[in-house]
């Protein structure tokens, strides 16, 4: 059903508001941060392929903010004056989403719009839940086990307060899904740290603590956070099926938002 819905969305995107058929929908440019860890690049490439599988006929490109090729400015330059929607492979708002990516988009000749970062969103919670279950989280537990259980949502961290708001929202949604406390914690640039959060939960009698990896791909921060887990630690989110669906949702959402403003702009 998800594949059928996604393919229908592509077909609808090929029809303009005045019923004329477009030659091609705007490209989806997945914007990754970049990493020196080769596992990160492999994960991102796999995610790109899964997006393509879900939406045949949609041009899907990849661009990195730094460290890996192709860099985002080079990807955008290859589009010439075409249209593109940039979907940040970021889990919250922050400097990259607010400054770096929009500035790179403004500097190119292509007609671009920048989608909302991936989080917070229920599909991320679906991916987090799935990864925890893969790591050994029980979907059913007795009341005594539930009272002893908790999760630390381990994120990269940012000095931007909006990033903490977004991560906190995801923690709240995951807590509702699991029925146990979920505490956001950070690998850098923000507090509390994962280790501090684990200790605080233990002081509240929560000794069965899992670390949920709130990272898009394997890397140093994900590894360090997992090592702090007193019980289980889940894998990063990158190739979970919900991630590809979320990327396409943000793409469609951006196009729908732009289409909704076009009549008003035309009549102004």
C-alpha positions as CSV (number, residue, x, y, z in Angstrom):
1,X,0.0,0.0,0.0
2,X,2.8,2.4,0.8
3,X,4.4,1.7,-2.6
4,X,1.1,2.3,-4.4
5,X,0.5,5.5,-2.5
6,X,4.1,6.7,-3.3
7,X,3.8,5.9,-7.0
8,X,0.4,7.7,-7.2
9,X,2.0,10.8,-5.6
10,X,4.7,10.8,-8.3
11,X,2.1,10.6,-11.0
12,X,0.1,13.5,-9.5
13,X,3.3,15.6,-9.2
14,X,3.6,15.3,-13.0
15,X,0.4,17.2,-13.5
16,X,0.4,21.0,-13.0
17,X,-2.4,23.0,-11.5
18,X,-3.8,23.8,-14.9
19,X,-3.8,20.1,-15.9
20,X,-0.8,20.3,-18.3
21,X,1.6,17.4,-17.9
22,X,5.1,18.3,-16.7
23,X,8.1,16.5,-18.2
24,X,9.6,15.6,-14.9
25,X,8.9,16.2,-11.2
26,X,11.3,18.4,-9.2
27,X,14.3,16.4,-8.2
28,X,14.6,15.2,-4.6
29,X,18.0,16.1,-3.2
30,X,18.8,14.2,-0.1
31,X,21.2,16.4,2.0
32,X,23.5,14.4,4.3
33,X,26.0,15.9,6.7
34,X,29.0,13.9,5.6
35,X,31.3,11.7,7.7
36,X,34.8,10.2,7.7
37,X,33.2,6.9,8.8
38,X,32.7,4.7,5.6
39,X,29.7,3.1,7.3
40,X,27.9,6.4,7.1
41,X,28.3,6.8,3.4
42,X,27.2,3.2,2.8
43,X,24.1,3.8,4.9
44,X,23.2,7.0,3.1
45,X,23.6,5.4,-0.3
46,X,21.3,2.5,0.8
47,X,18.7,5.0,1.9
48,X,18.9,6.8,-1.4
49,X,18.3,3.5,-3.2
50,X,15.3,2.7,-1.0
51,X,13.8,6.1,-1.8
52,X,14.2,5.4,-5.5
53,X,12.6,2.0,-5.1
54,X,9.6,3.5,-3.4
55,X,9.1,6.3,-6.0
56,X,10.2,5.1,-9.5
57,X,10.5,7.9,-11.9
58,X,11.4,10.5,-9.3
59,X,14.9,12.0,-9.8
60,X,16.7,11.4,-6.5
61,X,20.2,13.0,-5.9
62,X,22.6,13.1,-3.0
63,X,24.6,16.0,-1.7
64,X,26.8,16.4,1.4
65,X,27.3,19.5,3.5
66,X,30.9,18.5,4.0
67,X,33.5,15.7,4.1
68,X,32.0,13.5,1.4
69,X,31.4,13.8,-2.3
70,X,29.3,14.8,-4.0
71,X,29.1,18.1,-2.0
72,X,25.8,19.8,-2.1
73,X,26.9,22.8,-4.2
74,X,28.2,20.4,-6.9
75,X,24.9,18.4,-6.9
76,X,22.9,21.6,-7.2
77,X,25.1,22.8,-10.0
78,X,24.5,19.6,-11.9
79,X,20.8,20.5,-12.0
80,X,21.3,23.6,-14.0
81,X,18.2,25.7,-13.8
82,X,15.9,22.8,-12.9
83,X,13.7,22.4,-9.9
84,X,14.6,20.6,-6.7
85,X,13.4,20.0,-3.2
86,X,16.2,19.6,-0.7
87,X,15.4,17.2,2.1
88,X,17.8,17.4,5.0
89,X,18.8,14.1,6.5
90,X,18.7,15.9,9.9
91,X,16.6,14.9,12.9
92,X,16.0,18.4,14.2
93,X,16.3,22.0,13.5
94,X,19.8,23.6,14.0
95,X,22.5,25.6,12.3
96,X,22.8,23.3,9.2
97,X,19.0,23.3,8.6
98,X,18.6,27.1,9.2
99,X,21.8,28.5,7.7
100,X,24.1,26.1,5.8
101,X,21.6,24.4,3.5
102,X,19.5,27.5,2.7
103,X,22.6,29.4,1.9
104,X,23.9,26.7,-0.5
105,X,20.5,26.6,-2.1
106,X,20.3,30.4,-2.6
107,X,23.8,30.3,-4.2
108,X,22.8,27.9,-7.0
109,X,21.0,28.5,-10.3
110,X,18.5,25.8,-9.7
111,X,15.0,26.6,-8.5
112,X,15.0,25.1,-5.0
113,X,13.0,24.8,-1.9
114,X,14.2,23.3,1.4
115,X,12.0,20.8,3.2
116,X,11.6,20.5,6.9
117,X,14.1,18.3,8.8
118,X,13.0,14.8,9.3
119,X,12.2,15.2,13.0
120,X,10.1,15.2,15.0
121,X,7.6,12.9,13.3
122,X,5.7,9.7,14.1
123,X,7.6,7.8,11.4
124,X,10.9,8.5,13.3
125,X,9.2,7.0,16.4
126,X,8.2,3.9,14.3
127,X,11.9,3.6,13.3
128,X,13.2,4.1,16.9
129,X,10.7,1.5,18.2
130,X,11.7,-1.0,15.5
131,X,15.4,-0.6,16.2
132,X,14.8,-1.1,20.0
133,X,12.8,-4.3,19.3
134,X,15.6,-5.6,17.1
135,X,18.0,-4.9,20.0
136,X,15.9,-6.9,22.5
137,X,13.2,-4.6,23.8
138,X,10.1,-6.5,24.8
139,X,6.9,-5.3,23.3
140,X,5.0,-6.8,26.3
141,X,6.2,-6.7,29.9
142,X,4.8,-7.1,33.3
143,X,4.2,-4.1,35.6
144,X,7.3,-4.7,37.7
145,X,9.5,-4.8,34.6
146,X,7.9,-1.7,33.2
147,X,8.5,0.2,36.4
148,X,12.2,-0.7,36.2
149,X,12.6,0.2,32.5
150,X,13.4,3.4,30.7
151,X,15.1,4.7,27.6
152,X,17.7,7.3,26.9
153,X,17.3,8.9,23.5
154,X,20.8,9.5,22.5
155,X,21.2,12.4,20.0
156,X,24.1,14.3,18.5
157,X,23.4,17.5,20.3
158,X,23.3,21.2,19.2
159,X,23.7,24.6,20.7
160,X,20.5,25.7,19.0
161,X,17.6,25.5,21.5
162,X,15.2,24.5,18.8
163,X,17.1,21.3,18.3
164,X,16.6,20.4,22.0
165,X,12.9,21.2,21.6
166,X,12.6,18.9,18.6
167,X,14.5,16.1,20.3
168,X,12.4,16.5,23.4
169,X,9.3,16.1,21.3
170,X,10.5,12.9,19.8
171,X,11.4,11.6,23.3
172,X,7.8,12.4,24.4
173,X,6.3,10.6,21.4
174,X,8.5,7.5,22.0
175,X,7.6,7.5,25.6
176,X,3.9,7.4,24.7
177,X,4.7,4.5,22.3
178,X,6.7,2.4,24.8
179,X,4.9,3.3,28.0
180,X,8.1,4.1,29.9
181,X,10.1,7.3,30.6
182,X,12.3,8.4,27.7
183,X,15.0,11.0,28.5
184,X,16.8,12.9,25.7
185,X,20.6,13.0,26.1
186,X,23.4,14.2,23.9
187,X,26.8,13.1,22.6
188,X,28.1,16.7,22.3
189,X,27.2,20.4,22.6
190,X,24.3,19.9,25.0
191,X,23.3,18.4,28.3
192,X,22.6,16.0,29.8
193,X,25.1,13.5,28.5
194,X,24.0,9.9,27.9
195,X,26.0,8.7,31.0
196,X,24.4,11.4,33.2
197,X,20.9,10.5,32.0
198,X,21.5,6.8,32.7
199,X,22.7,7.7,36.2
200,X,19.7,9.9,36.8
201,X,17.3,7.1,35.8
202,X,19.0,4.6,38.0
203,X,18.6,7.0,40.9
204,X,14.8,6.9,40.2
205,X,14.8,3.1,40.3
206,X,15.0,2.6,36.6
207,X,17.8,0.1,36.3
208,X,16.7,-1.6,33.0
209,X,17.7,1.2,30.7
210,X,18.1,1.0,26.9
211,X,19.9,3.6,24.8
212,X,17.9,4.4,21.6
213,X,20.3,5.6,18.9
214,X,18.8,8.8,17.5
215,X,21.4,9.0,14.7
216,X,20.8,8.6,11.0
217,X,23.9,6.4,10.5
218,X,26.7,4.7,12.3
219,X,29.6,6.9,13.5
220,X,31.6,8.0,16.4
221,X,28.8,9.6,18.4
222,X,26.5,6.6,17.9
223,X,29.3,4.2,19.0
224,X,30.2,6.3,22.0
225,X,26.5,6.6,23.1
226,X,25.9,2.8,22.7
227,X,28.9,2.1,24.9
228,X,27.1,3.9,27.8
229,X,24.1,1.6,27.7
230,X,23.8,-0.4,30.9
231,X,21.5,-2.9,29.1
232,X,20.8,-2.7,25.3
233,X,21.5,-0.2,22.6
234,X,19.6,0.1,19.3
235,X,21.2,0.6,15.9
236,X,21.1,3.9,14.1
237,X,18.0,4.7,12.0
238,X,19.3,5.1,8.5
239,X,18.1,2.1,6.6
240,X,14.9,1.4,8.5
241,X,12.0,1.3,6.0
242,X,10.2,4.2,7.8
243,X,13.1,6.5,7.0
244,X,12.7,6.3,3.2
245,X,9.0,6.9,3.7
246,X,9.7,9.9,5.8
247,X,12.1,11.4,3.2
248,X,9.3,11.1,0.6
249,X,6.8,12.6,3.0
250,X,8.9,15.7,3.6
251,X,9.4,16.0,-0.2
252,X,5.6,15.8,-0.8
253,X,4.9,18.1,2.1
254,X,7.2,20.8,0.6
255,X,5.6,20.5,-2.8
256,X,2.1,20.7,-1.3
257,X,3.0,23.7,0.7
258,X,4.4,25.5,-2.3
259,X,1.4,24.6,-4.4
260,X,-1.0,26.0,-1.8
261,X,0.7,29.4,-1.9
262,X,0.8,29.7,-5.7
263,X,-2.9,30.8,-6.2
264,X,-2.5,33.5,-3.6
265,X,0.7,34.7,-5.2
266,X,-0.9,34.8,-8.6
267,X,-3.8,36.9,-7.5
268,X,-1.7,39.4,-5.4
